[in-house]
Amino acid sequence: MSVISDDAAEARARGWRTLAALHARIEDALERALQREHDLSVSEYTVLDALSRQPDGRYLRMNQLSRAVVLSQSATTRLVTRLEQRGLLQRYLCPDDRRGIYTELTDVGRAALERALPTHEAVLADALRQARDEPELAPLVGVLGVR
């Protein structure tokens, strides 16, 4: 393991704090708007979005979904259960591997995502524009290509 200088360690820590601040700001704005306008949390929206982006029949194994939404297996299972109870997705056993469980977006889930997408995009763009105007966040927002 290489040793880094105090200056490099501080720069890394400062970068991490900046990234965490930008993430928290955006996630908070998205959470409030998605809950208010669509009765969806950011995590729920992210699950629907991840499932909608699958080219191979619109499904993911639960462990893939867990990685896509950056949640533990148990938290993903609870989240999927809530979304399934609302009719937004469904689970079924993998035909090739009975241990595997697939998760698939339903038509109701796809419609909910389509309704929430403009809100998500508008809030994300607005949060990034606001962050761009703050000196400590501007360099990171610039890396994201926001003008």
Backbone as JSON, one array per atom type, in Angstrom:
{
  "sequence": "MSVISDDAAEARARGWRTLAALHARIEDALERALQREHDLSVSEYTVLDALSRQPDGRYLRMNQLSRAVVLSQSATTRLVTRLEQRGLLQRYLCPDDRRGIYTELTDVGRAALERALPTHEAVLADALRQARDEPELAPLVGVLGVR",
  "N": [[0.85, -1.18, 0.0], [0.6, 2.17, -0.89], [1.85, 5.22, 0.48], [0.27, 8.28, 0.91], [0.7, 11.81, 0.57], [0.03, 14.35, 3.08], [-1.2, 16.56, 1.91], [-2.27, 15.46, -0.43], [-4.01, 13.62, 0.68], [-5.78, 15.34, 1.99], [-6.82, 16.72, -0.22], [-8.13, 14.62, -1.51], [-10.03, 13.97, 0.46], [-11.44, 16.39, 0.56], [-12.49, 16.41, -2.04], [-14.16, 14.15, -1.87], [-15.99, 15.05, 0.09], [-17.18, 17.13, -1.32], [-18.38, 15.77, -3.45], [-20.17, 14.17, -1.97], [-21.77, 16.18, -0.85], [-22.95, 17.32, -3.14], [-24.36, 15.09, -4.11], [-26.15, 14.62, -1.96], [-27.65, 16.97, -1.97], [-28.92, 16.85, -4.5], [-30.29, 14.4, -4.29], [-32.05, 14.95, -2.16], [-33.66, 17.0, -3.26], [-34.82, 15.59, -5.4], [-36.15, 13.56, -3.99], [-38.11, 14.96, -2.5], [-39.67, 16.11, -4.6], [-40.46, 13.86, -6.17], [-41.89, 12.35, -4.28], [-43.93, 14.14, -3.58], [-45.25, 14.69, -6.04], [-45.61, 12.22, -7.32], [-45.83, 10.11, -5.58], [-43.6, 8.47, -5.14], [-40.49, 7.24, -3.93], [-37.01, 8.18, -4.17], [-35.48, 5.85, -4.33], [-37.44, 3.99, -5.13], [-38.16, 5.05, -7.63], [-35.67, 4.73, -8.89], [-35.45, 1.93, -9.0], [-37.59, 1.33, -10.77], [-36.69, 2.72, -13.02], [-34.22, 1.41, -13.54], [-35.15, -1.15, -14.21], [-36.62, -0.53, -16.48], [-34.69, -0.02, -18.34], [-33.64, -2.35, -19.3], [-32.61, -4.35, -21.89], [-33.15, -6.99, -22.44], [-35.82, -8.28, -22.33], [-36.87, -6.84, -20.2], [-36.24, -7.49, -17.49], [-34.58, -8.15, -14.36], [-32.35, -9.99, -12.33], [-32.71, -10.35, -8.8], [-30.31, -9.88, -7.36], [-28.84, -8.42, -9.23], [-30.45, -6.19, -9.5], [-30.23, -5.16, -6.92], [-27.55, -4.32, -6.91], [-27.75, -2.37, -8.91], [-29.34, -0.38, -7.78], [-27.95, 0.26, -5.56], [-28.35, -0.82, -2.95], [-28.66, -2.93, -0.06], [-29.15, -6.52, -0.21], [-31.33, -7.3, 1.41], [-32.67, -4.85, 1.86], [-33.34, -4.21, -0.76], [-35.07, -6.32, -1.34], [-37.21, -5.74, 0.41], [-38.01, -3.28, -0.67], [-38.72, -4.02, -3.29], [-40.84, -5.71, -2.67], [-42.72, -3.86, -1.65], [-43.16, -2.33, -4.0], [-44.17, -4.31, -5.66], [-46.55, -4.93, -4.33], [-47.94, -2.64, -4.89], [-48.4, -2.99, -7.51], [-46.55, -2.24, -9.4], [-44.38, -3.66, -10.25], [-43.33, -7.06, -10.89], [-42.4, -10.26, -9.57], [-40.74, -13.28, -10.46], [-39.82, -16.76, -10.69], [-36.69, -17.74, -12.02], [-36.57, -19.5, -15.03], [-34.44, -21.14, -15.74], [-32.85, -21.43, -13.53], [-33.84, -22.28, -10.57], [-33.27, -21.08, -8.2], [-32.92, -18.45, -8.72], [-34.44, -15.25, -8.83], [-36.4, -13.23, -10.79], [-37.1, -9.82, -11.56], [-39.57, -7.79, -12.87], [-40.82, -5.04, -14.72], [-44.14, -3.88, -14.6], [-46.96, -3.03, -16.7], [-48.32, -0.99, -15.39], [-46.31, -0.06, -13.73], [-44.5, 0.87, -15.67], [-46.01, 2.95, -16.74], [-46.2, 4.62, -14.48], [-43.51, 5.31, -14.18], [-43.1, 6.69, -16.59], [-44.75, 8.9, -16.16], [-43.4, 10.07, -14.03], [-40.88, 10.63, -14.99], [-40.48, 13.2, -16.43], [-40.58, 14.97, -14.22], [-38.43, 14.05, -12.67], [-36.28, 14.56, -14.45], [-36.45, 17.37, -14.76], [-36.11, 18.33, -12.12], [-33.59, 17.29, -11.51], [-32.0, 18.62, -13.45], [-32.42, 21.29, -12.63], [-31.38, 21.25, -10.01], [-28.7, 20.71, -10.56], [-28.03, 22.98, -12.06], [-28.32, 24.96, -10.09], [-26.35, 24.12, -8.29], [-24.11, 24.48, -9.84], [-23.68, 27.16, -9.66], [-22.46, 27.53, -7.25], [-19.37, 28.04, -5.82], [-17.8, 25.94, -4.6], [-19.0, 23.63, -5.56], [-19.15, 23.88, -8.3], [-16.88, 22.97, -9.96], [-17.19, 20.16, -9.92], [-19.78, 19.84, -10.96], [-19.27, 20.84, -13.46], [-17.68, 18.8, -14.53], [-19.62, 16.96, -15.02], [-20.73, 17.92, -17.28], [-22.64, 19.91, -17.32], [-24.09, 22.88, -18.34]],
  "CA": [[0.0, 0.0, 0.0], [1.42, 3.37, -0.96], [1.54, 6.28, 1.42], [0.03, 9.54, 0.21], [1.04, 12.98, 1.38], [-1.08, 15.0, 3.78], [-1.9, 17.41, 0.94], [-3.05, 14.59, -1.31], [-5.1, 13.07, 1.5], [-6.76, 16.41, 2.2], [-7.49, 16.96, -1.51], [-9.05, 13.5, -1.71], [-11.14, 14.13, 1.41], [-12.23, 17.54, 0.1], [-13.23, 15.94, -3.21], [-15.23, 13.28, -1.41], [-17.02, 15.88, 0.75], [-17.88, 17.87, -2.38], [-19.23, 14.8, -4.13], [-21.25, 13.81, -1.05], [-22.67, 17.34, -0.73], [-23.72, 17.42, -4.38], [-25.29, 13.96, -4.13], [-27.2, 14.84, -0.94], [-28.51, 18.07, -2.45], [-29.74, 16.36, -5.61], [-31.2, 13.36, -3.81], [-33.08, 15.6, -1.36], [-34.59, 17.67, -4.18], [-35.57, 14.56, -6.12], [-37.03, 12.86, -3.03], [-39.27, 15.81, -2.21], [-40.52, 16.26, -5.8], [-41.05, 12.58, -6.57], [-42.9, 11.99, -3.27], [-45.05, 15.09, -3.66], [-45.97, 14.65, -7.3], [-45.83, 10.88, -7.89], [-45.86, 9.12, -4.5], [-42.46, 7.58, -5.32], [-39.22, 7.65, -3.36], [-35.91, 8.11, -5.13], [-35.14, 4.44, -4.5], [-38.49, 3.36, -5.94], [-37.96, 5.55, -9.0], [-34.46, 4.13, -9.42], [-35.78, 0.55, -9.35], [-38.4, 1.35, -12.0], [-35.82, 3.16, -14.1], [-33.27, 0.34, -13.85], [-35.88, -2.21, -14.9], [-37.05, -0.05, -17.8], [-33.53, 0.08, -19.23], [-33.13, -3.68, -19.62], [-32.95, -4.71, -23.27], [-33.44, -8.42, -22.57], [-37.1, -8.69, -21.77], [-37.28, -5.97, -19.11], [-36.14, -8.08, -16.16], [-33.29, -8.26, -13.69], [-32.3, -10.83, -11.12], [-32.74, -9.52, -7.59], [-28.96, -9.43, -6.99], [-28.47, -7.37, -10.19], [-31.23, -5.01, -9.12], [-29.63, -4.65, -5.7], [-26.35, -3.56, -7.31], [-28.15, -1.21, -9.73], [-29.91, 0.68, -6.93], [-27.0, 0.44, -4.47], [-28.97, -1.17, -1.68], [-28.38, -4.3, 0.37], [-30.12, -7.51, -0.69], [-32.56, -7.27, 2.22], [-33.38, -3.59, 1.59], [-33.9, -4.34, -2.11], [-36.22, -7.23, -1.25], [-38.33, -5.0, 1.02], [-38.43, -2.28, -1.64], [-39.42, -4.74, -4.38], [-42.12, -6.19, -2.12], [-43.64, -2.71, -1.64], [-43.52, -1.99, -5.39], [-45.01, -5.39, -6.17], [-47.87, -4.76, -3.72], [-48.57, -1.52, -5.57], [-48.64, -3.39, -8.89], [-45.6, -1.57, -10.28], [-43.49, -4.68, -10.8], [-43.64, -8.42, -10.48], [-41.26, -11.18, -9.45], [-41.0, -14.67, -10.82], [-38.65, -17.62, -10.65], [-35.93, -17.92, -13.25], [-36.86, -20.83, -15.56], [-33.21, -21.92, -15.87], [-32.22, -21.59, -12.22], [-34.96, -22.11, -9.64], [-32.85, -20.24, -7.07], [-32.92, -17.07, -9.16], [-35.72, -14.54, -8.9], [-36.38, -12.09, -11.69], [-38.02, -8.72, -11.28], [-39.98, -7.22, -14.15], [-41.71, -3.89, -14.68], [-45.48, -4.1, -15.15], [-47.47, -1.89, -17.49], [-48.64, 0.05, -14.42], [-45.01, 0.48, -13.34], [-43.95, 1.62, -16.8], [-46.79, 4.2, -16.82], [-45.78, 5.46, -13.35], [-42.19, 5.83, -14.52], [-43.26, 7.69, -17.66], [-45.3, 10.12, -15.56], [-42.42, 10.66, -13.11], [-39.64, 10.97, -15.71], [-40.28, 14.65, -16.62], [-40.28, 15.58, -12.92], [-37.06, 13.67, -12.34], [-35.34, 15.27, -15.32], [-36.5, 18.81, -14.47], [-35.53, 18.58, -10.8], [-32.16, 17.02, -11.63], [-31.38, 19.72, -14.2], [-32.47, 22.49, -11.81], [-30.44, 21.08, -8.9], [-27.35, 20.84, -11.1], [-27.83, 24.39, -12.4], [-28.1, 25.7, -8.84], [-25.05, 23.72, -7.75], [-23.09, 25.06, -10.72], [-23.47, 28.54, -9.24], [-21.75, 27.56, -5.98], [-17.95, 27.84, -6.14], [-17.25, 24.65, -4.18], [-19.62, 22.54, -6.33], [-19.06, 24.16, -9.74], [-15.97, 22.1, -10.72], [-17.77, 18.82, -10.06], [-20.9, 19.95, -11.9], [-18.65, 21.0, -14.78], [-17.25, 17.46, -14.98], [-20.83, 16.28, -15.49], [-21.11, 18.49, -18.56], [-23.79, 20.81, -17.16], [-23.76, 24.25, -18.73]],
  "C": [[0.89, 1.24, 0.0], [0.92, 4.41, 0.03], [1.34, 7.56, 0.61], [0.34, 10.7, 1.15], [-0.21, 13.53, 2.06], [-1.89, 15.87, 2.82], [-2.79, 16.58, 0.02], [-4.23, 13.99, -0.56], [-6.19, 14.11, 1.72], [-7.52, 16.71, 0.91], [-8.51, 15.85, -1.79], [-10.26, 13.64, -0.8], [-12.04, 15.28, 1.0], [-13.07, 17.16, -1.12], [-14.4, 15.06, -2.82], [-16.34, 14.07, -0.74], [-17.84, 16.65, -0.29], [-18.85, 16.94, -3.11], [-20.43, 14.42, -3.25], [-22.26, 14.96, -0.9], [-23.54, 17.48, -1.97], [-24.76, 16.3, -4.45], [-26.45, 14.19, -3.16], [-28.18, 15.91, -1.4], [-29.46, 17.57, -3.53], [-30.74, 15.33, -5.12], [-32.34, 13.95, -2.98], [-34.12, 16.27, -2.26], [-35.45, 16.66, -4.93], [-36.58, 13.86, -5.2], [-38.29, 13.68, -2.78], [-40.22, 15.89, -3.42], [-41.19, 14.96, -6.19], [-42.13, 12.13, -5.57], [-44.15, 12.85, -3.45], [-45.89, 14.86, -4.91], [-46.33, 13.25, -7.8], [-45.91, 9.77, -6.86], [-44.79, 8.04, -4.71], [-41.26, 8.13, -4.56], [-38.16, 7.61, -4.45], [-35.52, 6.66, -5.37], [-36.17, 3.71, -5.36], [-38.37, 3.77, -7.4], [-36.75, 4.85, -9.64], [-34.68, 2.67, -9.8], [-36.57, 0.5, -10.67], [-37.54, 1.73, -13.21], [-34.84, 2.06, -14.51], [-33.96, -0.79, -14.62], [-36.28, -1.78, -16.31], [-35.92, -0.04, -18.81], [-32.97, -1.27, -19.65], [-33.57, -4.1, -21.02], [-33.44, -6.15, -23.41], [-34.74, -8.83, -21.89], [-37.53, -7.94, -20.53], [-37.19, -6.61, -17.73], [-34.7, -8.06, -15.66], [-33.42, -9.28, -12.58], [-32.24, -9.89, -9.92], [-31.34, -9.03, -7.22], [-28.46, -8.35, -7.95], [-29.19, -6.07, -9.84], [-30.64, -4.36, -7.87], [-28.38, -3.83, -6.01], [-26.74, -2.29, -8.07], [-28.67, -0.07, -8.87], [-29.06, 0.96, -5.69], [-27.68, 0.3, -3.11], [-28.56, -2.59, -1.32], [-29.45, -5.23, -0.21], [-31.43, -7.41, 0.08], [-33.35, -5.98, 1.98], [-34.02, -3.63, 0.2], [-35.13, -5.23, -2.08], [-37.43, -6.52, -0.65], [-38.89, -3.97, 0.04], [-39.23, -2.93, -2.77], [-40.77, -5.25, -3.9], [-43.14, -5.05, -2.1], [-44.1, -2.35, -3.06], [-44.4, -3.06, -6.01], [-46.43, -5.28, -5.6], [-48.65, -3.62, -4.36], [-48.84, -1.82, -7.04], [-47.66, -2.79, -9.89], [-44.57, -2.52, -10.89], [-43.95, -6.04, -10.32], [-42.37, -9.23, -10.41], [-41.7, -12.55, -9.93], [-39.7, -15.44, -10.81], [-38.01, -17.72, -12.02], [-36.18, -19.34, -13.77], [-35.63, -21.72, -15.64], [-32.55, -22.23, -14.54], [-33.27, -21.27, -11.16], [-34.57, -21.29, -8.4], [-32.94, -18.76, -7.42], [-34.32, -16.49, -9.22], [-35.54, -13.33, -9.8], [-37.38, -11.06, -11.23], [-38.3, -8.03, -12.6], [-40.95, -6.07, -13.91], [-43.07, -4.28, -15.26], [-45.87, -2.9, -16.01], [-47.8, -0.71, -16.57], [-47.35, 0.73, -13.97], [-44.39, 1.33, -14.43], [-44.69, 2.96, -16.93], [-46.4, 5.15, -15.69], [-44.42, 6.09, -13.62], [-42.29, 6.92, -15.59], [-43.83, 8.99, -17.13], [-44.26, 10.84, -14.7], [-41.16, 11.15, -13.83], [-39.47, 12.47, -15.94], [-39.96, 15.38, -15.32], [-38.84, 15.3, -12.54], [-36.06, 14.48, -13.15], [-35.3, 16.76, -14.99], [-35.83, 19.13, -13.14], [-34.03, 18.34, -10.84], [-31.45, 18.18, -12.33], [-31.33, 20.99, -13.35], [-31.46, 22.41, -10.66], [-29.0, 21.23, -9.39], [-27.04, 22.28, -11.5], [-27.56, 25.22, -11.14], [-26.73, 25.39, -8.25], [-23.9, 24.33, -8.55], [-22.74, 26.48, -10.28], [-22.76, 28.66, -7.89], [-20.29, 27.18, -6.22], [-17.4, 26.46, -5.76], [-17.82, 23.47, -4.98], [-19.42, 22.69, -7.84], [-18.09, 23.24, -10.49], [-16.54, 20.69, -10.94], [-18.94, 18.83, -11.04], [-20.36, 20.11, -13.31], [-18.19, 19.68, -15.36], [-18.44, 16.69, -15.55], [-21.34, 16.85, -16.8], [-22.32, 19.41, -18.51], [-23.33, 22.22, -17.5], [-24.71, 25.23, -18.09]]
}
